[in-house]
């Protein structure tokens, strides 16, 4: 008989834990390698890129295929000897729900592990000062409609909610959303507990700009985007912000980093709903630009472009004012953090070409290192609800990083 304190039992337990940990790590490595590849990849190529043996890589890939986290494509033809390789890609039947509340819209979107949007609904509305509980109930109804319309066989592995304000991700609490007029709110308490199917976890809450920045840092879940280090500006009625280093959002000690929209560009400027004065969003937010241009707040970015093209001096002046404010705020961030790129999202991305001349001039003047490495300005990919997309991608990236809970087989590597 072996006692619980027998060193042989302890050694066996330690060895088993190490094997389990090694298998979990290797499964993640295989999943990340396949998802990061811009082209379908064979098991042999996975083995080569991960330095695993072919048999180990193949067994792990089989487990991931059985769980639906990876898919096999039709074998390619070959002109040489041997069987053609079976290409592997991210699973099309695994998806996550992304939700977003913005001052100008509600959005629900289902995104697959391949990055495809397989269901969405976006409802445009003025939600400034809206009551939180009825608004979240509307969002839940939209989400249910989208989930009810999902293709059969799709497995939901999680969900996230993007909010425009200061969010405590650890507790899921929205501390303050100045433009919504919301504060000290736990959204999940006002959303149905069965919104996500059993086994899909809880709905995670995050900052809208942090999550939207993921759509730039990653082309699809697990696949790096072309820009890996950048300052992201999310332009809507307000201006959100995020700093991304090595493809990861820098959240700060409490998760509140990146509030560039509330950087003061003029202490004597207009009052901001956040309680300060002269914040960036009072100059570069969508309503702020349209008001300064003398245009109706329902005007689109295309209307603004047309106004400038037709010689509207008021519109041109409003854009220069916004670009100057952006330059002042962003230059301070670049001087402190040495970031090489500025990504403009939301309405700022749609008018990036109009903002670029004055913004570049401001950055050349104000960024100390600009003479050696001038910052680049990049418009974000067009997406009407990037926070919702990023919220879904965040959940999917978690699955890629920790696939073991989602396996349907128990085979060992």
LUMTI-140351 format. One record per atom (N, C-alpha, C): x, y, z. Coordinates in steps of 0.2 Angstrom, whole numbers, plus 5000, padded with zeros to 4 digits. Each point is the difference from the previous one (the first is absolute). Layout:
REM LUMTI-140351
XYZ ...
REM end
This chain:
REM LUMTI-140351
500449945000 499650065000 500450065000 499850054996 500450065000 499750065003 500350035005 499750065004 499950064995 499650055003 499950064996 500650045000 500549995005 500650045000 500649964997 499849944998 500649964997 500350044994 500750015000 500350044995 499949974993 499849934999 499949984993 499350034998 499550005004 499450034998 500050084999 500450035004 500250074998 500350014994 500549964998 500350004993 499649994995 499549955001 499549984994 499550064999 499850035006 499650064999 500350064997 500650015002 500450064997 500149994992 500249934998 500149994993 499350004996 499549985003 499350014997 499850074999 500250045005 499850074999 500450044995 500749984999 500450024995 499849984993 499849945000 499749984993 499450034998 499650015005 499350044998 500250074998 500450035004 500250074998 500450014994 500449954998 500450004994 499549994994 499549955001 499549994995 499650064998 499850045006 499650064999 500450054996 500650015002 500450054997 500149984992 500149944999 500149984993 499450004996 499449995003 499450014996 499950074998 500150055005 500050074999 500550024994 500649975000 500550024995 499849984993 499749945000 499749974993 499450054998 499650015005 499450044998 500250074998 500550035003 500250074999 500450004993 500449954999 500449994993 499550004994 499549965001 499549994994 499650074999 499850035006 499650064999 500450064998 500650005002 500550054998 500250004992 499949944997 500349994993 499550044996 500350044995 499550034995 499849954995 500249954999 499849944996 499949945003 499649964998 499949935003 500649975000 500149965006 500749975002 499949935001 500549954998 499949935001 500349985007 499949945002 500249985006 500850005000 500349984995 500750004999 500350075001 499750054997 500250075001 499950025007 499549985004 499950025007 500549975004 500249934998 500649975004 500650044999 500250024994 500650044998 500050065004 499450045000 500050075003 500050005007 499849945003 500050005008 500549965003 500449974995 500649955002 499749945004 499449984998 499849945003 500149944995 500049945003 500049944995 499450004996 500049974994 499450004996 499449965003 500249955004 499449965003 499750045006 500450035004 499750045005 499650064997 500250034995 499650064997 499449974997 500049944997 499549974997 499449985005 500249975005 499549985005 499750065003 500450055002 499750065003 499550044995 500250004994 499650034994 499349965000 500149935000 499449965000 499550025006 500350015006 499550025006 499750064998 500450054997 499750074999 499449994995 500249964995 499549994994 499349975003 500149955004 499549965003 499550055005 500350055003 499750055004 499750064995 500150004994 499850054996 500450065000 500550015004 500450065000 500550004994 500149954996 500350004994 499649964995 500050024994 499749974994 500549974995 499949944997 500449984995 499650024993 500450024995 499850024994 500149944995 499750004994 500249954995 500750004999 500349944999 500749994999 500250034993 500550035000 500350034993 500349954996 499950014994 500349954995 500850005000 500349954998 500750005001 500349974993 500650024998 500349974994 500649955002 500150005007 500649965002 499749945003 500549965003 499849945003 499750015007 499649955003 499750015006 499350035000 499749995006 499350035001 500150075000 499550044997 500050075001 499850025007 500350065003 499850025006 499350025001 499750005006 499450025002 500050075003 499850054997 500150075003 499650015006 500350045005 499650025006 499950075000 499450025002 499850075001 499650005007 499950075002 499650015006 499349974999 499649985005 499449975000 499450054998 499649984995 499550054998 499449995005 499949945003 499549995005 500050035007 500650035001 500150035007 499950075000 499650035004 499950084999 499950035007 500050065001 499950045006 499550064998 499750025005 499550065000 500450065002 499950054996 500350075002 499450055000 500050045006 499550055001 500350065001 499650064998 500350065001 499450055001 500150045005 499650065001 500450064999 499850054995 500450064999 499550055000 500250065001 499650065000 499550014994 500249974995 499650004993 499749944998 500149945003 499749944998 500149945005 499649954998 500149945004 500249944995 500449965001 500249954996 500149935003 499849954996 500149935002 500349964994 500549975001 500449964994 500349945002 499949954996 500349935001 500549994995 500649995003 500649994996 500349935001 500249974994 500349935000 500750015002 500349945001 500749995002 500450024993 499750004995 500450024993 499950074999 499750045005 499950074999 499450024996 499649954998 499450024996 499450025004 499750064998 499450025004 499449954997 499749965005 499549954997 499350035003 500050055003 499350035002 500150075004 499650054998 500150065003 499350045000 500050055004 499450055000 500350065003 499950064997 500350065002 499450055000 499850035005 499450045001 500350075002 499950054995 500250075001 499550045004 500350035005 499650045004 500450055004 499750065003 500350045004 499949985007 500649975003 499949985007 500450045005 500150064998 500350055005 499550015006 500249995006 499650015005 499449955001 500149944997 499549955000 500049965006 499449985002 499949965006 500449934999 500449985005 500449944998 499649935000 499549995005 499749945000 499549984994 499650054997 499649994994 500549994994 500650045000 500449994995 500349944999 500249975006 500349935000 499549954998 499450015002 499449954998 500050004993 500050064997 500050004992 500649974997 500650005003 500549974998 500049925000 499749985006 499949935001 499549974994 499550044999 499549984995 500349994993 500450054998 500450004994 500549945000 500349995006 500549945000 499649934999 499450005003 499649944999 499849984993 499850064997 499849994993 500649984995 500650025002 500649984996 500249935002 500049985006 500149935002 499549954997 499450025000 499549964997 500149994993 500350044997 500150004992 500749964998 500349985005 500749974999 499949944996 500549984995 499949944997 500149945004 499649954999 500049945004 500749975000 500249975006 500749975001 500550055002 499850065001 500550055002 500149995008 500650005003 500149995007 500250075003 499650035004 500250065003 500449995006 500650035001 500549995005 500150065005 499650054999 500150065004 499750064998 500050055004 499750064997 500350065004 500050064997 500350065003 499650064999 500050055004 499650064999 500550065000 500050044995 500450065000 499650065002 500350045004 499750065003 500550064999 499750064999 500450064999 500150045006 500549975004 500150045007 500649965004 500050025006 500549975004 499749935003 500349954999 499749935002 500549975004 499849975005 500349955005 499949934997 500549984996 499949934997 500049955005 500350005006 500049955005 499349995003 499750055001 499350005003 499450004995 500250024994 499550014995 499550065001 500450055003 499650065002 500250064995 499550034998 500150074996 500050055005 500650035001 500150055005 499750074998 500150024994 499850064997 500050004993 499450024997 500050014992 499750074999 500450055000 499750075000 499550014995 500149984993 499550014995 499449975001 500049945003 499449965001 499650035006 500450035005 499750025006 499949945005 500449954999 500049945004 500650005005 499949975006 500550005005 499849945005 500649975003 499949955005 499549954998 500149964994 499549964998 500349934998 499749955002 500249934998 499549974995 500250014993 499549984995 499749935000 500449955002 499849945000 499449985005 499950055005 499549995005 499350024996 500150044995 499450024996 499949964993 500449954999 499949964994 499849935002 499649974996 499849935002 500549955001 500049965006 500549965001 500149944995 499549994996 500049944995 500150034993 500350065000 500150034993 500649964996 500549985004 500549954997 499749935002 500149954995 499849935002 500549975005 499749955003 500449975006 500749974997 500550025004 500649984998 500450054997 499750064998 500450054996 500350055005 499949995006 500350055005 499650065001 500350055003 499650065002 500250054995 499650055000 500150064995 500550055003 500650014997 500550045002 499950074998 500150055004 499950074999 500750034999 500150044995 500650044998 499950074997 500650045000 499950064997 500050004993 499650044997 499850004992 500750014996 500450055002 500650014996 500549945001 500149985006 500449945001 499849944995 499449995000 499849944996 500050024993 499850064998 500050024993 500849994997 500450025004 500750004998 500349934998 499649955003 500249934998 499949984993 499550044997 499849994993 500650024995 500450045003 500650034996 500649955002 500149985006 500649965003 499949934997 499449984998 499949934998 499550014993 500349974995 499549994994 499449965001 500249945003 499549955002 500249985007 499649965004 500249985006 500749965000 500550025003 500649975000 500550014995 499850044995 500450024994 500250075001 500650025001 500350075001 499850044994 499850065001 499950054995 500750034998 500050054995 500650034997 500350055005 499650035004 500350055005 499949975007 500649995004 500049975006 500150055006 500350064998 500150055006 499750064997 499450025004 499750064998 499650035005 499850074999 499550035004 499350004996 499549985003 499449994997 499550055002 499750044996 499550055001 499349984997 499549995005 499449984998 499550065000 499850024994 499650064999 499349994999 499650025005 499350004999 499750065003 499550015004 499850065003 500550025005 500349955003 500650015004 500649984996 500650005004 500649974997 500349965005 500049934998 500449955005 500749994997 500349975004 500749994998 500349935003 500549984997 500449945003 500750004997 500549975004 500750004999 500149924999 500349984994 500149934999 500849994999 500349965003 500749985000 500049934998 500449984995 500149934998 499349964999 499550044998 499349974998 499649995006 500250025006 499750005006 499850075003 499450015002 499750065003 500350015007 500350065000 500350025007 499550035004 499849965005 499450025004 500150045006 500750005003 500150045006 499949965006 500150025006 499949975006 499349985002 499550044998 499349995002 499649984993 500450004995 499649994993 499750064997 500250065002 499750064998 500450044995 500649974998 500450044996 499750024993 500350054997 499750014993 499550054999 499850045006 499550054999 500250064997 500250004994 500350054996 499550064999 499449984999 499450044999 500050055005 500249995006 499950045006 500750035002 500550004995 500650045001 499850074999 500250055004 499950074999 500450034995 499750034995 500450044995 500050075000 499550025004 499950075002 499750015007 500350025005 499750005007 499550055000 500050054996 499450055000 499549994994 500049934998 499549984995 499349995003 499649974995 499349995002 500049945006 499550005004 499849955005 499949944997 500249945003 499949934997 499649975005 499649954998 499549965005 500449965005 500749994999 500449975005 500150045006 499950074999 500150045006 500650054999 500449984995 500650044998 499850064995 500550034998 499950054994 500549994995 499850024994 500550004994 500349934998 499649955001 500249934999 500049994992 500449954998 500149994992 499349994997 499649965003 499349994997 499650064999 500150055003 499650064999 500250044994 500649974997 500250034993 500049954995 500149945001 500049944995 499549955000 499550015005 499449955000 499650024994 499649954998 499650024994 499550065000 499750005006 499550065001 500450065000 500650005004 500450065000 500250034993 500249954996 500250024993 499450034996 499549975001 499450024996 499750075002 500050005007 499850075003 500550054998 500649995000 500550054998 499950024992 499849954996 500050014993 499350034998 499550015005 499450034999 499549954996 500249935001 499649954997 499549965005 499549974997 499549975004 500449945003 499849985006 500349945003 499949934997 499550004996 499849944996 500549994994 500450054999 500450004994 500549945000 500249974995 500449954999 500750024999 500549965000 500750014999 500050024992 499649974996 500050024993 499750074999 499650025004 499750074999 500650055002 500449985005 500550045002 500550014994 500249944997 500550004995 499750044994 499450004999 499750044994 500050075002 499950025006 500050075002 500750034999 500549965002 500750034999 500150004992 499849954997 500250004992 499650064997 499550025002 499650054997 500250075002 500550005005 500350075002 499750035006 499749965004 499750025006 500550025005 500150065001 500550035005 499949985007 499449995002 499849985007 500249935001 499949964995 500149935001 500849995000 500350034996 500850005000 500350025006 499750055003 500350035006 499949955006 499449975000 499849955005 500549945000 500149984994 500549945000 500750025002 500250064998 500750035002 500050005008 499550025003 499950015007 500149935003 499649954997 500049935003 500749974999 500350014995 500749974998 500550035005 499950075001 500550035005 499949975007 499449995002 499949975007 500349935000 499849964995 500349944999 500850005001 500350044996 500750005000 500350025007 499750055004 500250015006 499949945005 499549975000 499949955005 500449944998 500049984994 500449944998 500750015000 500350064999 500750015000 500349995007 499550025005 500249985007 500149935002 499549964997 500149935001 500649974996 500150024994 500649984996 500750015004 500050065002 500650025004 500249965006 499449985004 500149965006 500249934998 499649974995 500049934999 500449984994 500250044995 500449984994 499749954996 499450024998 499649964996 500050024992 500149964996 500150024993 499450014995 499449995003 499450004995 499450035004 499650034996 499450035003 499449974995 499649965003 499449974996 499450045002 499650024995 499450045001 499449964998 499649995005 499449954999 499450045000 499449974999 499450045000 499950054995 499750065002 499950054995 500750044999 500549995004 500650034999 500449964994 499949945000 500249964995 499750024993 499450015000 499650024994 500250074997 500350045004 500250074998 500850005001 500349955000 500750005001 500450044995 499850004994 500450034995 499950085001 499450025002 499950075002 500450025006 500149965005 500450025006 500749994999 500249964995 500749985000 500550064999 499950054996 500550064999 500150035006 499550035004 500150045006 500349955006 499749945000 500349955005 500749994999 500249984994 500749994999 500450065002 499850064998 500450065002 500150015007 499449985004 500150015007 500549955003 499949944997 500549945003 500750024998 500150024994 500750024999 500350065004 499650045002 500250065004 500049975008 499649965002 499949995007 500449935003 500149964995 500349935002 500750015000 500449995005 500750025000 500449954995 499849945000 500449954995 499750004993 499650054998 499750004994 500550014994 500550035001 500550024995 500449934998 500049955005 500349944998 499549944998 499550015003 499549954999 499350035000 499850024995 499350045000 499449955001 499650015004 499449965001 499649994994 499849944999 499549994994 499350005003 499550024995 499350015002 499749954995 499649955004 499749954996 499250005002 499650004994 499349995002 499849935002 499649995005 499849935001 499649974995 499949935000 499649974995 499250025001 499750014995 499350035001 499649945004 499650025005 499649965004 499550045004 499449994999 499550045003 500049995008 500249945002 500049995007 500649965002 500650035000 500649975002 500149975007 499750045004 500049975007 499649935001 499549994997 499649945000 500549944996 500350024995 500549954997 500549995004 500350055003 500649995005 499849965006 499450015003 499849965005 499949924999 499749994994 500049934998 500749974998 500450044997 500749974999 500449995006 499950045005 500349995007 499849935003 499449984999 499849945003 500349944996 500050014993 500349954996 500749995001 500450065001 500749995001 500149965006 499650015005 500149975007 499949924998 499549984996 500049934998 500649974997 500350044995 500649984997 500549995005 500150055005 500550005005 499949945005 499449985001 499849955005 499549954997 500249964996 499549964996 499749945004 500449985005 499849935004 499350005002 499750055003 499350005003 499549994994 500250014994 499650004994 500149934996 500449965002 500149934997 499449965001 499949954995 499549955001 500349935001 500650004999 500449945001 500450005006 500349945002 500450005006 500749964998 500150004994 500749974998 500650045002 500549965002 500650035002 500550014995 500450055001 500550024995 500649955001 
REM end
